[in-house]
Amino acid sequence: MGREYEGIDEHLRRWIERQRVFFVGTAPLAADGRVNISPKGPIDTLRVLGPRRLAYLDLVGSGVETLAHLRENGRIVVMLCAFEGPPRIVRLHGRGEVVRPRDPRFEALADTCRFGPVRPQLKRAIVDVVLERVSDSCGYGVPLLSYEGERPHQDAWAAKKLRVGGPDALLDYQARKNAVSIDGLPGVELPR
C-alpha cells in the first residue's frame, strides 16, 4: 500500500496544495523528552520549493516545541492527510532549519515562498526543510471531513494584543511564552 518517492513531483505538489491543514512532528534528543505534533495552516503557509525541499511559515503561538527541537537536532516530519477525496497520507521526513525574521536570509526566502497574507507581527520564523524521505500510505483510517473555512481567531488575538499592548506586544508575548520549550530547550531568541 505505502510507497516511497524520489521526491515531490508536480502531481504530488498539486495534491499537497489542495489539502487544508498539515502537521509537523519533532522530538528532542533526550529519551525522556516530549514528542511534539502540531497542526499547521492555512495551507498557503506551506510551499514546495523543489523535489526535496519545502518551507513553511511558523506563526506565533503558545508553545515553541517545534522550533526548540529543530534548533537542537533538526529532525522533522511534515504529514498531510486527505480529509476529502480518495484516502491518502503523505509523510515528508527531513532536516529543518529555523530562519528567524532578523536572519538576513528571511526576506529572500519569504519572497521565494510567496506565502499567503499573514499579519507581519505573527511571522515567528520560516522552517526550511531538506527532505530525506517522501512517502505515502493508504489513509483508510482518516475520516472524511468537510471544510468550512479558516478560523479568524489568530488574527483577532494578534490585533487585540497589538491594540492593547502596543507594537511590541507580540515580541513581549514570545519573550514570556516562547523562550524555552516544555522540556527546557532554548526556544526563540528575541532582539532587545
C-alpha angles and dihedrals in degrees: 000000000000122000136194120219134204088235144310109312126192094269093052092044091056090048091052091051091054095057119096102214139016133200131218125205126197138159137195121243093245113099091224093046120116121257111227131209118182131186112227135192176292093322092236087072087069122074132183105219098181143330091293103024138069137160136199135195111244112211130207110273143158094269137043103197097123094051093044092051092047091050089052101044113349096230116143142155123200114203130191127185130197105237089171129040125007115002116261141147120198122195122193112193120191152114118290131202124200112228110191124203093254091054110105089231094057100085094044091049091046090051090050092049097044092201119198120268115299130164103262094231090059093061102105099164146323114246108213112198129195106201123229098174133023116189144150137203136193102273092205091145094053110102125232108252131182119231113231100174144276120308115246094209102097095053092042090050091050093046091052093047090051094044093050101033103032132235095320096048095108092046089051089049091052091048089056101036107024106040094097136014124242087264092052098256118145112269125181122349113213128201112239 
